[in-house]
Amino acid sequence: MALSYKARKRLSILIVLVGVPLYIVAAVSLVALLPPLPVAVEFVMYAVLGIAWVFPLKPIFRGVGQPDPDAPPPDGQ
């Protein structure tokens, strides 16, 4: 079932305000559980983890910044 524009917009706001901070805490906690690593390795791990969350959520965020495609055109056009 495809989500409507409004549902995707609301879900994307929820993800950004709640999901991303929780993901950051989880990622930092998981890296902290590992034995001490060189700074370069930790940097690469954080970079990969910082980008990895985007790919599964890409369909939700796609087109959210654009005008609602289902909305009627504004008057005067």
C-alpha positions as semicolon CSV with decimal commas, in nm:
position;residue;x (nm);y (nm);z (nm)
1;M;0,000;0,000;0,000
2;A;0,144;0,335;-0,104
3;L;0,148;0,613;0,152
4;S;-0,022;0,942;0,071
5;Y;0,180;1,260;0,050
6;K;0,054;1,381;0,389
7;A;0,131;1,047;0,554
8;R;0,484;1,044;0,409
9;K;0,538;1,402;0,523
10;R;0,421;1,327;0,879
11;L;0,622;1,005;0,892
12;S;0,935;1,181;0,768
13;I;0,901;1,447;1,039
14;L;0,860;1,176;1,302
15;I;1,165;0,992;1,171
16;V;1,379;1,306;1,174
17;L;1,268;1,420;1,520
18;V;1,259;1,082;1,698
19;G;1,411;0,809;1,484
20;V;1,739;0,973;1,386
21;P;1,836;1,074;1,743
22;L;1,757;0,720;1,862
23;Y;1,962;0,579;1,574
24;I;2,255;0,804;1,668
25;V;2,245;0,686;2,029
26;A;2,229;0,323;1,915
27;A;2,516;0,365;1,667
28;V;2,741;0,538;1,920
29;S;2,658;0,276;2,183
30;L;2,740;-0,010;1,946
31;V;3,072;0,144;1,843
32;A;3,155;0,205;2,210
33;L;3,110;-0,167;2,280
34;L;3,390;-0,253;2,040
35;P;3,750;-0,271;2,161
36;P;3,958;0,045;2,113
37;L;4,014;0,107;1,743
38;P;4,232;0,351;1,550
39;V;4,074;0,692;1,493
40;A;4,062;0,641;1,116
41;V;3,868;0,314;1,154
42;E;3,620;0,474;1,392
43;F;3,577;0,767;1,153
44;V;3,496;0,530;0,867
45;M;3,251;0,336;1,087
46;Y;3,071;0,655;1,190
47;A;3,062;0,777;0,830
48;V;2,911;0,449;0,708
49;L;2,660;0,438;0,993
50;G;2,572;0,804;0,932
51;I;2,481;0,733;0,571
52;A;2,337;0,382;0,609
53;W;2,008;0,489;0,768
54;V;1,910;0,690;0,459
55;F;1,886;0,403;0,211
56;P;1,599;0,204;0,367
57;L;1,405;0,526;0,434
58;K;1,462;0,686;0,094
59;P;1,109;0,611;-0,040
60;I;0,953;0,791;0,257
61;F;1,161;1,107;0,211
62;R;1,138;1,119;-0,170
63;G;0,942;1,424;-0,286
64;V;0,841;1,544;0,060
65;G;0,990;1,890;0,000
66;Q;0,788;1,934;-0,320
67;P;0,431;2,070;-0,334
68;D;0,153;1,818;-0,273
69;P;0,091;1,648;-0,611
70;D;-0,269;1,566;-0,513
71;A;-0,362;1,920;-0,408
72;P;-0,587;2,122;-0,638
73;P;-0,408;2,399;-0,829
74;P;-0,419;2,742;-0,663
75;D;-0,684;2,986;-0,785
76;G;-0,584;3,215;-1,066
77;Q;-0,387;2,966;-1,269
